[in-house]
Amino acid sequence: MTKERLIEMIDSGMNVYGTTYENEKEVAKHCGLNVTENDVEYLEQYDGGDFEYKEKQFIDGDMIYIIREPK
């Protein structure tokens, strides 16, 4: 996953979450949103320089997840 791709995803309205948590259950529990692990999808690892964009911080090596609105 590249910085440019993360920025595209955020700009398109996706709820992108970068973390060191390694599974959907942990992300759902700790992301601060009222979601279950079924609302969380792992994409891939971020490999690039650390950066912040629209109040979201990404660190080299973060696992990148998409968090969907609960149905």
Backbone as CSV, one residue per row, in Angstrom:
resi,resn,N_x,N_y,N_z,CA_x,CA_y,CA_z,C_x,C_y,C_z
1,MET,0.861,-1.173,0.000,0.000,0.000,0.000,0.905,1.233,0.000
2,THR,0.590,2.188,-0.837,1.388,3.410,-0.938,0.666,4.585,-0.288
3,LYS,1.424,5.618,0.016,0.859,6.845,0.576,-0.191,7.415,-0.376
4,GLU,0.107,7.430,-1.654,-0.814,7.990,-2.643,-2.136,7.227,-2.659
5,ARG,-2.061,5.900,-2.568,-3.280,5.072,-2.566,-4.093,5.323,-1.299
6,LEU,-3.436,5.461,-0.159,-4.150,5.764,1.084,-4.880,7.097,0.976
7,ILE,-4.222,8.108,0.432,-4.837,9.426,0.269,-6.036,9.336,-0.671
8,GLU,-5.908,8.603,-1.773,-7.044,8.405,-2.695,-8.234,7.782,-1.973
9,MET,-7.971,6.755,-1.179,-9.040,6.052,-0.474,-9.730,6.966,0.534
10,ILE,-8.956,7.743,1.278,-9.529,8.676,2.255,-10.361,9.730,1.533
11,ASP,-9.821,10.291,0.455,-10.541,11.317,-0.308,-11.827,10.789,-0.936
12,SER,-11.883,9.485,-1.217,-13.097,8.915,-1.807,-14.159,8.605,-0.751
13,GLY,-13.832,8.862,0.519,-14.819,8.669,1.583,-14.689,7.375,2.362
14,MET,-13.697,6.572,2.046,-13.509,5.318,2.784,-12.967,5.616,4.179
15,ASN,-13.405,4.841,5.165,-12.891,4.963,6.520,-11.678,4.044,6.639
16,VAL,-10.506,4.620,6.426,-9.252,3.875,6.422,-8.624,3.975,7.807
17,TYR,-8.129,2.849,8.306,-7.565,2.785,9.650,-6.220,2.077,9.582
18,GLY,-5.174,2.745,10.035,-3.844,2.153,10.081,-3.465,1.852,11.516
19,THR,-2.983,0.646,11.771,-2.705,0.229,13.140,-1.699,-0.913,13.162
20,THR,-1.196,-1.196,14.344,-0.340,-2.370,14.520,-1.155,-3.596,14.905
21,TYR,-2.453,-3.421,15.167,-3.303,-4.582,15.468,-3.290,-5.524,14.275
22,GLU,-3.282,-6.819,14.566,-3.086,-7.793,13.498,-4.320,-8.587,13.119
23,ASN,-5.498,-8.224,13.646,-6.702,-8.918,13.194,-7.924,-8.018,13.337
24,GLU,-8.970,-8.376,12.621,-10.186,-7.566,12.556,-10.856,-7.419,13.914
25,LYS,-10.805,-8.464,14.737,-11.436,-8.420,16.059,-10.788,-7.347,16.938
26,GLU,-9.453,-7.286,16.948,-8.746,-6.273,17.735,-9.053,-4.870,17.224
27,VAL,-9.082,-4.695,15.911,-9.376,-3.383,15.333,-10.773,-2.935,15.738
28,ALA,-11.760,-3.818,15.609,-13.141,-3.476,15.972,-13.232,-3.068,17.438
29,LYS,-12.506,-3.755,18.285,-12.550,-3.483,19.728,-11.898,-2.151,20.085
30,HIS,-10.825,-1.782,19.394,-10.014,-0.636,19.800,-10.112,0.601,18.907
31,CYS,-10.891,0.567,17.831,-10.905,1.698,16.892,-11.743,2.879,17.386
32,GLY,-12.532,2.685,18.439,-13.338,3.781,18.968,-14.683,3.941,18.291
33,LEU,-15.021,3.027,17.402,-16.310,3.062,16.717,-17.138,1.874,17.181
34,ASN,-18.429,1.973,17.056,-19.317,0.885,17.466,-19.479,-0.098,16.304
35,VAL,-18.429,-0.907,16.076,-18.432,-1.862,14.970,-18.038,-3.248,15.481
36,THR,-18.323,-4.260,14.673,-17.891,-5.620,14.976,-16.795,-6.010,13.995
37,GLU,-16.196,-7.160,14.233,-15.132,-7.595,13.326,-15.649,-7.822,11.908
38,ASN,-16.956,-8.047,11.745,-17.538,-8.213,10.407,-17.554,-6.905,9.621
39,ASP,-17.424,-5.767,10.319,-17.416,-4.453,9.677,-16.003,-4.008,9.295
40,VAL,-15.008,-4.823,9.621,-13.603,-4.473,9.424,-12.992,-5.409,8.385
41,GLU,-12.269,-4.827,7.429,-11.617,-5.641,6.390,-10.147,-5.256,6.279
42,TYR,-9.270,-6.240,6.388,-7.836,-6.009,6.215,-7.522,-5.854,4.732
43,LEU,-6.724,-4.852,4.398,-6.307,-4.665,3.005,-4.884,-5.158,2.800
44,GLU,-3.925,-4.443,3.352,-2.523,-4.836,3.235,-1.682,-3.953,4.136
45,GLN,-0.402,-4.237,4.185,0.513,-3.473,5.027,0.971,-2.215,4.291
46,TYR,1.112,-1.113,5.052,1.621,0.137,4.489,3.140,0.125,4.541
47,ASP,3.766,0.365,3.420,5.219,0.459,3.345,5.577,1.809,2.756
48,GLY,6.013,2.706,3.598,6.391,4.034,3.147,6.714,4.901,4.344
49,GLY,7.004,6.148,4.085,7.335,7.064,5.163,6.124,7.399,6.021
50,ASP,6.381,7.692,7.281,5.314,8.086,8.191,4.691,9.388,7.702
51,PHE,3.351,9.498,7.804,2.677,10.732,7.418,1.328,10.834,8.101
52,GLU,0.786,12.056,8.081,-0.547,12.316,8.613,-1.357,13.000,7.524
53,TYR,-2.631,12.610,7.410,-3.509,13.193,6.397,-4.924,13.212,6.944
54,LYS,-5.538,14.383,6.947,-6.907,14.557,7.443,-7.099,13.910,8.816
55,GLU,-6.177,14.239,9.710,-6.214,13.790,11.107,-6.048,12.286,11.276
56,LYS,-5.540,11.608,10.257,-5.230,10.176,10.360,-3.725,10.025,10.197
57,GLN,-3.126,9.248,11.099,-1.682,9.063,11.071,-1.348,7.653,10.597
58,PHE,-0.355,7.556,9.727,0.091,6.272,9.201,1.590,6.145,9.414
59,ILE,1.990,4.991,9.939,3.384,4.706,10.250,3.835,3.539,9.372
60,ASP,5.082,3.603,8.891,5.620,2.509,8.090,5.418,1.185,8.821
61,GLY,4.830,0.216,8.144,4.579,-1.093,8.735,3.175,-1.279,9.276
62,ASP,2.366,-0.197,9.311,0.980,-0.322,9.778,0.202,-1.312,8.919
63,MET,-0.726,-2.005,9.566,-1.695,-2.827,8.858,-2.841,-1.892,8.475
64,ILE,-3.295,-1.936,7.234,-4.334,-1.029,6.756,-5.662,-1.775,6.681
65,TYR,-6.663,-1.192,7.333,-8.005,-1.770,7.373,-9.013,-0.755,6.853
66,ILE,-10.114,-1.259,6.309,-11.283,-0.453,5.971,-12.338,-0.780,7.014
67,ILE,-12.959,0.259,7.569,-14.038,0.052,8.533,-15.321,0.542,7.889
68,ARG,-16.274,-0.366,7.766,-17.561,-0.038,7.143,-18.562,0.374,8.208
69,GLU,-19.551,1.155,7.783,-20.654,1.515,8.676,-21.416,0.254,9.049
70,PRO,-21.728,0.068,10.335,-22.521,-1.116,10.699,-23.896,-1.067,10.058
71,LYS,-24.404,-2.234,9.668,-25.709,-2.297,9.000,-26.815,-2.427,10.012
